[in-house]
């Protein structure tokens, strides 16, 4: 008895070529930003490359979950954030050579300006913040995300982002004031918070709602 003709399943996966093309489009559109995100949060460029690879491996495995358009970038930031968290939890002490290489790369990526000591003071204040505050301010200053986009990356509400960002900016302002008070020979006219660039970048922290 001949077997009945096969009926297509209503939710069959797309052909392999279509799937590969979509992944390639997502990769091409977002690779640079995800690599920059990783480079700014690791000491070794090889670690950043590993984060990039793991993020897009996850995207390939879960391609059906990757949203379309600009939402894909936010989805990838969320994945990269979790990959980095796992990396930092299992991180071992790096060799002096690797640490030096990471430092050289960060210096090469930095946008230098004439702020001199002011930039050093801002960097010290930023590094003294809790990790959650640094990540929140970095998503604004480095990645250029607005409140809604940050909410998507962090998996919380827009209002929660607004409140947390307000508190983070206040803590940053207090930390900046403390560092300036302790630093010898700092100018009496401190760099205002709304004009202070984050460390190793020319992006500025918005003073108001970035939306």
PyMOL commands that set and color helices and strands:
alter all, ss='L'
color gray80, all
select helices_A, chain A and resi 16-39+45-61+63-65+71-89+96-109+117-127+131-141+147-154+158-182+193-195
alter helices_A, ss='H'
color red, helices_A
deselect
rebuild
show_as cartoon
